[in-house]
Every structure is written in C-alpha cells, then in structure tokens.
C-alpha cells in the first residue's frame, strides 16, 4: 500500500487545506509503491519552503536541506551510494531561484537524480511573493503593480545540456503525472519534472480563484497533451522531452 | 621515510589516513592543492569520490550529503569560500553532520590580498553561522601537525557529530618540511552513524525532536536539544585540549600565538613565556587561566587585528596586549617592533 510509505501519524500535514503539495506527495508515494521503492533502497530529499516539508512525511530516510541546496546534497548522496534511488522534491523558488546555479550545473553533470519541482509560481510559505516562475503582469505581494519580468523558461534551461529529461505535467492530470514520475525514475540521468501546481491561499485567491477546485479546473481546461513525438513543449502543453 | 611534504599535502594525506572517501571543493588559493590532490586520488581510486563544485556553497552542502550517505567527507577553502560555507556549517550543527572543513586563511575581507597569508577567520570560525552552536577547531603550526590534526579533526567530527574546522594559513599551507608521515601514529575513529537507506529517519535543518520530526515552536524541545549537543561538544573538546606551553621564570610576560606566528616568534622563548593553543575552539579556558597565572602581561601576537586577543581577554577577564601582524607580512622583525612599541621597552 502506498500509505505505508507515509508517516500517517504526522497527519494532518503542515500544508493549507486545498494545497497541491499533498497531491505531489500521494502521487509520488503511489509510484514508489508500484516500483517497490522503500526505506531500504531510496531516499527523498527536499529543500526549504512549503514543499520542503514533504520529505519528512515519507517512511524512508529523508533529508531537508538548506534553502536551495537540495541538488548538491542529492548529487553527493548518489555518488557515495549509487544503489540508492535519490528523489528530490522541492519548490520552484528553491530549485530555480536560490538554487538556480546548482540546477544549471547539476543538469550539466547529469547525475542519476529524479527531481520533482512543485511549480506553483509563487513563494507560498513567506506569504505570496513573486518567484522565478511567476508569469509577467501577475500581481503578488512583492509585485503589486504586476510582475515586470518574464519567468524563467525551465524547459529551455534543462535543454541547454547535451543530455536532458524534461517533463511538464500538472497536479490535475494524475495519470500523466504518475507516468512522468515513473519515466523520470527510470531515466539514467538527471530527470526534471516541472509540476504545475496551485497555491490557493497565497496566490490563487489574489488571482481571483475561489477555491483549489477552481484552480484544478483551470489546469484541466488550459493544459493539453503534447504529441508523443514532440521535441518541444509549447506553453500549456504537458508531456516529456528527452535526449539521452 | 622522511621526505619533503607540503602543509596542504599533509592535510590531504591526513584525511586519507582518517578514512576520508569524499571531497567536494571549489578552486581557491592557497587551498587548491588539496582539491587537486583529491582529484588525482579519485582518478586512481574509484572508492574515493570527488566533485569539483560550481561554488563553495555547493561544496559545503555536498559534504553534508556525502556524510549522511555514509562517507567521511571534507572540503578545503580559504576566506571568501569559508564565508560562503557558513550557512552549511550551521546546517551541519543543526542536523548533527560529522564532516571536516579546512580553511587555509589569506588576507581579507572579501578577495583581500590573494594570497598573502593571514589568520583573519578566527572569529568567523567560532561565530560565522547563525544561531548558537559550539564548533570544534584545530590550528596546527607545522607540516607534521597538519597531518596529525587533520586526523584529529575527522575523529572529533565523528565523536561530536558536527562539522569540525581545521585552520591553517597560506604560510603553513605552502610550507615544505622534512617529515616521515608513515611514522606518525594516530588513532582513527570509525564512522558513527548508519548511512541513508537504512532507516526511516528525517535529517532536517529545522529544530526537531529525537525522531527528527520538526518542532518549530517548542522551546522545551529546543533547549533540551541544544543542551544535549553542547554537553556532547564539551565532552569531545575535553579529549583534545591540546596546547603547548613553555614557562619562563625570568619573564613577567606571556606571549600567546598560534599557527605560523608561533613558529616565527619561537626565537623569543628565551625572553618570554609562550602559550600556543592547538585546539583553538572551544577556547582553552582553564588551560589559559592556569598558565597565564603569575604573568603580569599577556600579549597575543597574531596575523589579524586582535581577534583571538579579544577572546582571550574575555576568558581571562583582564587586559591583553595586542600585536597584530597585518597585510600578509609575518616576520620576527615586525614582531620585535610591535612588542617594543606595546611593551615600551626594546625587545631584541
């Protein structure tokens, strides 16, 4: 049972009602259960932020690193213990902003890591400030007149390397989400999953959504599957692009 | 067999002797020799893992991950890199990660005077990261001690479950001396904690309870944890209260120095009593008090503007004369001049 992989005794979690991270946790646990990953053969490493708390709910040895430093820690763990499946789960701010330099270089060195990026386009834990993935013109508490910069293009960043695995999915598209996690774990290198997720309390309401459900419906209506042989994911397409 | 060994090489070989099997680092003078030796060693020994990181922040966090995964890990850097590593050092204290940071000091702040030797990271070593923590640090003054105290640093790291600092300076780091490393007998403490992949633990930089579960608003849990760690560190430190003292009944003045400065001022031993801390942190309180007794004047000669002197003043609760050697110039003439000025008599 996937529930055996979770420390249910710590529930309810620290996250707000309606938070998307719970979905990331459940989908990852389901895939790990299916693949036979447990405390004897895997570790979950997360950074700081709401998503950072995720590793602490898994019934495996988990590490909660400093803000932005999941990848240097994870890469070292994998190097020292190549037999261990190393799964990194962190937020877009942690991975792409404060940890941006590590993301660039970890992707270049291409260690066998699976990275799940909770892309909720905001700094949720600190109250809803703009992050590296916040779309232009979005109003947040730190961009009261709307974000003045374009967001980082994670797909292009990952594809800068000679070898890459980049998947985009959403927390609504659960079957696709699990497929992405499974293929990322099977990928013999640095595999990055860009998970479009929602933060209702510190972003969604400000954007005009009334509930997490409405945000999920928005993902359902907006995001479409890319063709299986796509070499590039267009905006609002979910799919996997890779080069080994 | 005796051969010429460089200080930095002795540190690397000491690490191997202690069982180190992981190095991550970023090139910086005057510490780069250690990184290069680690790279060479890794290329011939697949069990020794090496990462040349994208920056010192990554290196410091990589050695945390490596340690949690079961390796004996270390990094080597100099002042600017040591500053970048401070957050990870604090992390190592919160998460209780045994690992070793080597700092071959140069003149700062910032890029400073690359790569003139200095001892300017003394305070940073003890207080560089956020929060309360109780670091152990050692400061050798010759090539043979670089080897010996690197092993000690690894041992103390495993015993205290914390990042231990090995301090040196550009002078000792690049010093070549005849030494027979094979003849040095050292004790090696084994790895202390089962590696990742053997339990259901949570290693977190958040304040946590015994199980590792975050307890971010519980003062009782926090204070119990801090007190437990503090007691453990004091116990381990007491095992390594290493210092050197040469009394001088004909003098009323005690000179305190460490690292390269203690070598440079050695010829003054006929005129002064000498005290040299080797376990530089935590401060050698009782040892300092005992040996300072009976001396009218206490002088600290160091290659910074009085960093250790201020800490000695606090320990001894009395005024200390400061003789700073600044700008990378460390020689006996400057020390004599400084002493003559401060003691208001001619020191030859």
Interface residues (C-beta under 8 A of the other chain):
Chain A: X7 X10 X14 X39 X40 X41 X42 X43 X45 X48 X53 X55 X56 X59 X60 X61 X62 X63 X64 X65 X66 X69 X71 X72 X73 X74 X75 X76 X77 X79 X80 X81 X83 X84 X101 X102 X104 X105
Chain B: X21 X22 X24 X49 X51 X53 X54 X55 X57 X58 X59 X61 X62 X63 X64 X65 X66 X68 X69 X70 X71 X73 X87 X88 X91 X195 X196 X197 X198 X199 X200 X201 X202 X203 X204 X205 X206 X212 X213 X214
